[in-house]
Amino acid sequence: MACLSGVLERFCARYGEDPALQEELGLPDAERELIAIDPGYPKPMRLCRLDAFLHGYELKFLEFNADSPAGMESRFVPRQSRY
């Protein structure tokens, strides 16, 4: 887990400096603008959910999720009136 965490940290740090990596990911402009915001402290916290399972005595990772937490549904988000 520590190894994977280090890889993700290096990837996130590199993203801001590497136009080729930015192009490869193809994020919308609005998301690029959010990523470019300086948080005002040296090392921002990266939040994600790593989906994994045990195979024998080995931990196998399926995917990296940087979106909403598992199980979150739209019913938990306040709805605006249409009127």
Phi and psi in degrees as GROMACS dihedral restraints (atoms count N, CA, C in turn):
[ dihedral_restraints ]
;  ai    aj    ak    al  type     phi  dphi    fc
    3     4     5     6     1   -62.7    20    10
    4     5     6     7     1   -37.8    20    10
    6     7     8     9     1   -63.7    20    10
    7     8     9    10     1   -46.8    20    10
    9    10    11    12     1   -65.1    20    10
   10    11    12    13     1   -39.1    20    10
   12    13    14    15     1   -60.1    20    10
   13    14    15    16     1   -41.3    20    10
   15    16    17    18     1   -64.5    20    10
   16    17    18    19     1   -39.1    20    10
   18    19    20    21     1   -63.3    20    10
   19    20    21    22     1   -45.9    20    10
   21    22    23    24     1   -63.6    20    10
   22    23    24    25     1   -38.2    20    10
   24    25    26    27     1   -64.5    20    10
   25    26    27    28     1   -44.1    20    10
   27    28    29    30     1   -64.9    20    10
   28    29    30    31     1   -39.1    20    10
   30    31    32    33     1   -61.4    20    10
   31    32    33    34     1   -47.6    20    10
   33    34    35    36     1   -63.2    20    10
   34    35    36    37     1   -40.0    20    10
   36    37    38    39     1   -66.0    20    10
   37    38    39    40     1   -38.7    20    10
   39    40    41    42     1   -72.3    20    10
   40    41    42    43     1   -31.3    20    10
   42    43    44    45     1   -53.8    20    10
   43    44    45    46     1   -44.7    20    10
   45    46    47    48     1   -67.5    20    10
   46    47    48    49     1   -17.7    20    10
   48    49    50    51     1  -106.4    20    10
   49    50    51    52     1    -9.1    20    10
   51    52    53    54     1  -121.2    20    10
   52    53    54    55     1    98.9    20    10
   54    55    56    57     1   -58.8    20    10
   55    56    57    58     1   -33.4    20    10
   57    58    59    60     1   -65.5    20    10
   58    59    60    61     1   -39.9    20    10
   60    61    62    63     1   -67.0    20    10
   61    62    63    64     1   -41.2    20    10
   63    64    65    66     1   -60.5    20    10
   64    65    66    67     1   -42.8    20    10
   66    67    68    69     1   -66.4    20    10
   67    68    69    70     1   -39.9    20    10
   69    70    71    72     1   -61.3    20    10
   70    71    72    73     1   -40.7    20    10
   72    73    74    75     1   -73.2    20    10
   73    74    75    76     1   -30.2    20    10
   75    76    77    78     1    61.7    20    10
   76    77    78    79     1    39.0    20    10
   78    79    80    81     1   -69.9    20    10
   79    80    81    82     1   147.9    20    10
   81    82    83    84     1   -62.3    20    10
   82    83    84    85     1   155.1    20    10
   84    85    86    87     1   -55.2    20    10
   85    86    87    88     1   -39.1    20    10
   87    88    89    90     1   -61.5    20    10
   88    89    90    91     1   -39.6    20    10
   90    91    92    93     1   -71.8    20    10
   91    92    93    94     1   -37.7    20    10
   93    94    95    96     1   -61.3    20    10
   94    95    96    97     1   -40.0    20    10
   96    97    98    99     1   -64.2    20    10
   97    98    99   100     1   -40.2    20    10
   99   100   101   102     1   -64.3    20    10
  100   101   102   103     1   -41.9    20    10
  102   103   104   105     1   -63.8    20    10
  103   104   105   106     1   -34.1    20    10
  105   106   107   108     1   -75.5    20    10
  106   107   108   109     1   -10.4    20    10
  108   109   110   111     1   -67.5    20    10
  109   110   111   112     1   128.1    20    10
  111   112   113   114     1   -77.4    20    10
  112   113   114   115     1   118.3    20    10
  114   115   116   117     1   -71.5    20    10
  115   116   117   118     1   -14.0    20    10
  117   118   119   120     1    91.1    20    10
  118   119   120   121     1     6.3    20    10
  120   121   122   123     1  -139.2    20    10
  121   122   123   124     1   156.7    20    10
  123   124   125   126     1   -66.1    20    10
  124   125   126   127     1   -35.1    20    10
  126   127   128   129     1  -133.6    20    10
  127   128   129   130     1    95.7    20    10
  129   130   131   132     1   -64.9    20    10
  130   131   132   133     1   152.3    20    10
  132   133   134   135     1   -82.8    20    10
  133   134   135   136     1   132.8    20    10
  135   136   137   138     1   -99.5    20    10
  136   137   138   139     1   126.6    20    10
  138   139   140   141     1  -113.1    20    10
  139   140   141   142     1   135.0    20    10
  141   142   143   144     1  -162.3    20    10
  142   143   144   145     1   171.5    20    10
  144   145   146   147     1  -123.2    20    10
  145   146   147   148     1   122.4    20    10
  147   148   149   150     1  -101.3    20    10
  148   149   150   151     1   113.7    20    10
  150   151   152   153     1   -84.0    20    10
  151   152   153   154     1   127.2    20    10
  153   154   155   156     1  -146.1    20    10
  154   155   156   157     1   168.3    20    10
  156   157   158   159     1  -147.0    20    10
  157   158   159   160     1   160.9    20    10
  159   160   161   162     1   -90.9    20    10
  160   161   162   163     1   132.4    20    10
  162   163   164   165     1  -122.7    20    10
  163   164   165   166     1    98.6    20    10
  165   166   167   168     1    68.2    20    10
  166   167   168   169     1  -119.4    20    10
  168   169   170   171     1  -106.7    20    10
  169   170   171   172     1    12.9    20    10
  171   172   173   174     1  -109.1    20    10
  172   173   174   175     1   142.7    20    10
  174   175   176   177     1   -93.0    20    10
  175   176   177   178     1   121.5    20    10
  177   178   179   180     1  -111.9    20    10
  178   179   180   181     1   128.5    20    10
  180   181   182   183     1   -93.6    20    10
  181   182   183   184     1   134.6    20    10
  183   184   185   186     1   -94.9    20    10
  184   185   186   187     1   -46.5    20    10
  186   187   188   189     1  -161.1    20    10
  187   188   189   190     1   162.9    20    10
  189   190   191   192     1  -111.5    20    10
  190   191   192   193     1   121.9    20    10
  192   193   194   195     1  -115.2    20    10
  193   194   195   196     1   119.6    20    10
  195   196   197   198     1  -108.7    20    10
  196   197   198   199     1    11.4    20    10
  198   199   200   201     1   -96.4    20    10
  199   200   201   202     1  -153.0    20    10
  201   202   203   204     1   -64.1    20    10
  202   203   204   205     1   154.9    20    10
  204   205   206   207     1   -60.3    20    10
  205   206   207   208     1   155.4    20    10
  207   208   209   210     1   -57.9    20    10
  208   209   210   211     1   137.0    20    10
  210   211   212   213     1    83.7    20    10
  211   212   213   214     1    -4.1    20    10
  213   214   215   216     1   -70.1    20    10
  214   215   216   217     1   133.3    20    10
  216   217   218   219     1  -123.6    20    10
  217   218   219   220     1   158.6    20    10
  219   220   221   222     1   -62.3    20    10
  220   221   222   223     1   -21.7    20    10
  222   223   224   225     1   -66.3    20    10
  223   224   225   226     1   -16.1    20    10
  225   226   227   228     1   -87.5    20    10
  226   227   228   229     1    -8.4    20    10
  228   229   230   231     1   -97.4    20    10
  229   230   231   232     1   125.5    20    10
  231   232   233   234     1   -57.9    20    10
  232   233   234   235     1   135.3    20    10
  234   235   236   237     1   -93.9    20    10
  235   236   237   238     1   143.3    20    10
  237   238   239   240     1   -88.9    20    10
  238   239   240   241     1   146.6    20    10
  240   241   242   243     1   -67.9    20    10
  241   242   243   244     1   142.0    20    10
  243   244   245   246     1   -80.9    20    10
  244   245   246   247     1    -6.4    20    10
